[in-house]
Amino acid sequence: MRVVFLLLTALAALLSWVAAQQAVGARGVVHVSYPIPLDIVLRRVHEKRFEFEAIIFNHNHESIKVLNYATFLHKDAPVKRADIFARGKRVPFLGIVPKMDYTRLRRKHFTTIPSGKTATIRFDVAQNYDLTAGGEHTIQMVGTLPYGQIKGRHIAGYIPYESNKIQFMVNGEAAEGVRAKYLRVRRRVRGENCRGGRVPRMRESLSHCVQLALGAQEAALNGPAWRMEEAFGFSDGPIRQHVANVFSETADKCRSDAGRIQDFCREYYRDCISDDRILTSYLREPSLQIGYCDKFYDLGIMPKRCYVYDRPDSWGWFPSRAATVLQKTVHANLRKSGLPGNMSLDAEPGLPKILALDRNSSLQSPDNYELFAIHLKLGCIAVSPDETNGLSGIPLFGPNSK
């Protein structure tokens, strides 16, 4: 079965790459390789506790340098590490969904796994998963992990991984006790965001969020079809109305948050993880509280360039305060409405990945809404060379592109 998984994953990765290349067209070249997937052996450390150990095997012929920051390799961070099921339903994840600035990565944010070697991480699932119902549970790790250039600090692509499945019994009261203790240690209301120049910056960000969302709402209803197709793959009436509704709700939420800035600016759990100033923001599950980190306040209000394909330092994404607020607000609204809303590609960056999403996934991806609103505001040309943008705006590769 493991061999079958490796072959199927490699095939899926190849198909995804082909789709991404078709979306990019002749002008944007993406250099992304898809190595042999990482093989993870998952085991429970102690029968009556909630700690698991993941041993990650690199079966590639060369070393691979995977991102450890804000991924399942990040020790003690409240990030998603596995999927847990009970009685056929997914157990709620109670941690955070991060949004990062990939331009500030350093060597320490990566873990190098030599060919034929392993890396190991331990984590306590009771800290950030709701296990209070007790009974039999199943855990598995499945997903993709960003990896970097061996001699650099930029993201080069993403590698799939999958673990074995483990069934384990849970004492609900014991799990609840672990979670309560964890929150007592972490809960430290951080008030710095409500002082000095940060409040005006947050107000400015929320104001721009309203403007971006309203402009995107109008464009979704009445704008050119190619812009809808760029971000969501379709431009038919129901899709236009759905996207317009999402942007309308986003504008309302940003307007409302601007009226309660003193409550909105606080960061309640110190979930910004560290002082590296890489994490810009996060969405906390299941309260849907948005937290803004120190790095957020250093960003410009709007991107200076359109999102591109050929910039490994940012993997095509240029962070800004307005775009960050818009993306996280869309994310929260999608979750609140009952849609998964967890398709955010913060841990899988890159326009090729975003534009290769299918119809349903693109409508549930906050990044696609951000792309639509920002490219509309900046007047960016179409990503596909087969489409033309009648607006005179910023070229896809910046003002100085040839």
N, C-alpha and C positions, 0 to 999 in steps of 0.2 A: 504493500500500500504506500510505503514511503517513497519508493521509486516512482510510482504512478503520480503521487503528489508533485514531485520535483518536475516531472515531464509536463504535467498539466499547467503548473505555475509558470514554467518557462514559456510555454506556448501562449498563455494568457498575457504574459508580459510582452512578448513579441507583438501580439495583436494590438495591445495598448499602444506600443511604440509606433506601429504603422499608422494607427488612427491619429496619434499625436502629430506625426510627420505630415499627414494629409492636411491637418488643421493648420500647421505652421506654414506650409507652402514653400516656395522656392527661396524666399528671402530670409526666413528665420530658420537657422540650422541648429538643431538640438543634439548635443553629443551626450547620449544617455546609453549606458550599457546595462544589461540585466544579468548579473552573475547568478550562479547556482544559489537557490534560496537557502537561507539559514535554517538549520535543523535544531529544534529546541527540545530538550528533555526536561519535563516538568515533574517535580516530586514534592510531596508534602513533607516538611521537615519533622513535624511532631504530630502524632495522631489526634491529640486533644487541643491543639493550638491551630492558628490560622496562617502560619508562616509557610510560604512555598519557596522553593529554590528552582531557578531556571538556569540550565546549562546550555549555552548557545554554541553550536558547532559550526565552524567555517569549513565547508567542503570544497571551496574554490582552490584553484592552483596558485593563487596569490593572496597576500594579506588584504584585508578589507578594513577600512576605517569608518566605523558607524557612529552616528550622532548619539551621544548619551544624554545631552541636555534636553530636559522636558520630554523624554521618551521613557519607555519601560525600563531603560538602563539607568535612569536617574535615581539614585538612592534617596529615599525618604521624601521624594517629591509626590504630591497628591495627584498624580497623573494615571491615566488608564493603563493597566498592564495586561489584562486578560479579559476574556468574556466568561461570565459565570451564569449558569442557568439553574433554575429550580422548578420542578413540576412543569417543564416545557416552556417556561417563560424566562426571559432575560432578567437577571437581578439588577436593580438600579445601581448605577455608578454614582458615587457621591463626591467625587473629586472635581478637578477642573479640566477645561478644554483650553489649552494655551494658544496665544497668538504671538509669534516670535519675529524678531528682526534678524534675519539671516546675514546681514552685513557685518555683524559684530562677533562672529564665531571665532574662537581661538582653539589652539591645540588641545587644551584641557577639556573642551566640550566634545571630544571624540574619544572613542575606545577602539584601538587597533587589535583585531583578532588575526593572528598569523594563520597561514594556510595549515589546515589540519589541526588547529588548536581550538581552545574554547575560552569563553568568558562566562562569568557566573554572577547572578544577581539574586538577592533574597528580598521578599516583600511580604507584608502582612495584609491579607485581603480584607480582614474585618475592619481595617482603618478607613477604607474608602469605598466599601460596597455594603449594601443593605442586606445583611444576613440574618436579621432578627427573626424571620419566619422559621428558621431552623429546618431540620430535616436533611434529606439527601440533596446534594448539589453536584454540578459538573463544571469543571474549569478547563479552559483551553486558551492558548495564546495564538492568535492568527492576525496577520496584518503585514504592513510594509514599514521599513525603517530607512531613513535617509542615510546615505553614506557620502563620504567626502573624498577629495583628492588625497592620495597618499602623501604627497609632498606639499600640500596646500591646506587651506582652511575653508574652502568653499564646498558647497554641496554639489555632488557630481551625478546623483541619481538616487534611486531608492530600491531596496532589496526586499523581496518577500520573506516571510518567516512563518513557520507553523510548528506547534508542539503536539505532543500526545494529549489525550483527554484523560482527566482523572475524576473519578467520582469520590466524594467525601461527605461525611456526616457533619452537621453543624449543630451546636448547642446555641439556640437563639439568644438566650440570656447572656451567655458568655461573650458572644459576638457583640451584643449591645454594650456590654461593659468595656470591651476593647475600644469600640468607637467613641464612647463617652470620654474615656481617659485620653484618647488621642486628641479630641477636640479641646479638652481642658488645657492641654499643653500648647496647642496651636493658637487658640483664640486670643488674639492680641489686637485690639482695635488700633489701627494705624491712622493717626489724624493728620500726618504731614501733608496729605493731598488736599486738605482744606485750608491751607495757609499760603500766604505770600502770593506769588504770581500764578500759582497753579489753578486757583479758582477762575480767574479771567480766561486762562487757556482752556479750561474745561467748558466754560460758557461759549467761547468761540468755537470749540469743536462741536458742541451740540447744535449751535446755530448753523454751522456748515452742514451738519448731518441733515437737518431739516431741509435746507436748500437742495442738497444732493438728492435726497429722497423724493422731494416734490418734482424736481426736474426729471428724475428717472421714472416717476409715475406717469408723467405726461408722455415721455418718449416711449414707454412701454405700450401705451394705448394708441398713440398716433405717430410715432417715429418710424424711421425706415426699417424695413424688414431685416436688412443685413445686420443691424446692430443687435437685434433680438437673437438672431441666429448665431451671431458670434458668441454670445454669452450663454445661451440656453439651447441652441440647436434647432429651435423652431420659432415660428412667428405667427401661428394661427391664432384666431380670436380667443379661445379659452386660455391659451398660454399667456397671451398679452394681458388678459384680465387678471389672471392669477398673479403675475409679476407686479402689475400695477397695485393690486391689493396689498401685497407684501410691502411695497414701498410706501403706500399710504399709512399703513400701521407703523412703519418705521419712523416716518415723519411725526406722527402723533406721539410716539414714545419719546423721541428726542426732545420734542417741544415740552412734554410733561416733565422729563428729567431736568430740563433747564430751570423749571420752577421750584425744584427742591434740591438745589445744588449742594447744600450742606449735608444732606443725607447721601446723596449720590456719590460724592467724592471720596467717602471713606473706603478704606481697604481693610476688611474685617478679619481675615485669617492669615495675613502675611503670606499669601499664596504666590507672591511674586518670586518665590523659590530662593533667590540669592541676590547678591548685590552686583551681578555681572551686567545688569542693564541690557539684557537680551530680550527678556519677556516684556512685551508691550502691554498685554492685557490678557484676561482670561474670563471664561464663563464658568461659574460654579454650579455644579449639579447638586441637588435638583431644585435649589432655590432660585436658579436663573439670575443670581446676582452677578453683575459685571464688575470686575476689579481692574483698575488701571495702575500700572506699575511706573516706577521712576522713569524708565526709558520712554514711556508714552509722552511725558511732558517735555522731552528733549526734541521730539519730532517736529517737523514743519507742519503747518496746517493742511497743506495739500501736496501731493507728489509733484516733483519738478519735471518728471518725464512719464511717458506712457509705460505701462508694464511691457516688458520685452522678453525675448527668448535667449539672447546671447550674453547675458550678464551673470556669470557664475557667482559673483559676490552676493547677489540678492536673489538668485534663482528666478529672475524675472519680475520680482515684486519690489515695489518701492514703498516702504511704510510711511504713513502720515497719520496725523491725529484725526482728521475728518474721516478718512477711509476706515481707520480702526474702529471709531465709534459706530459708523454705519454698519460695518461687518458684524460687530458683536451685538448690536441691537437687532439686526436681522436674525442672527443666530438665536438670540433669546426669544424673539417673537415666533420663530418657527417651532422651537421647542414647546413654547406655551400653547401653541395652536394644536399640538398633538402630533405634528410631523416630526420625523426623527431629528432633523436639524443638526445631526452630529456628523454630517458629511464634510465638515470643514477640513481643508487640507493643510492646516497649519503644520502638521507633522509630515506631510508629503507635499512639499512645495513645488511650484512650477506650473507655468501656463500649459505645457503639453498635457499634464495630468488633468488639469481643470477642464480643458476644452475637449478631452476625450471622454468625459462623463456622458452617460446616457441621459435621456429626457428626464426621468424621475429624479435621478441623482443630481443633475444640474439644478433642478428646482428646489432641492433640499440643501444645496451647498451655499453657505453664506458668501464664500469667495466669488462665486459667479455673479451674485448681486453686486458685490463690491466692484468687480471688473466692469460690469455694465454701467454703473453710476459714475465711476471715475473716468472711464474712457469717453463717456458722453460729455462730462464736464470739461475735459481737456481737449475735446474735439479730435481724438485720436483717429487715425486712419484705420481701415479694416485690417484685421489680422490676416485674412486670406487675400492673396494677390488677385484672386478672381473677382473680388468685390471692390467697389470704389466708394469712397466717402466724399460726398459733395461739399462737405464743410471744409473750410480752410483751417486746419488746426495743427497740433503738434504731431510730427511724424512718429511712426511707431518706434523708431530707434533714436528719438531725441532730436532737438533742434539742429544739431550739427551732423546728422546722418547724411550720407552721400547717396 
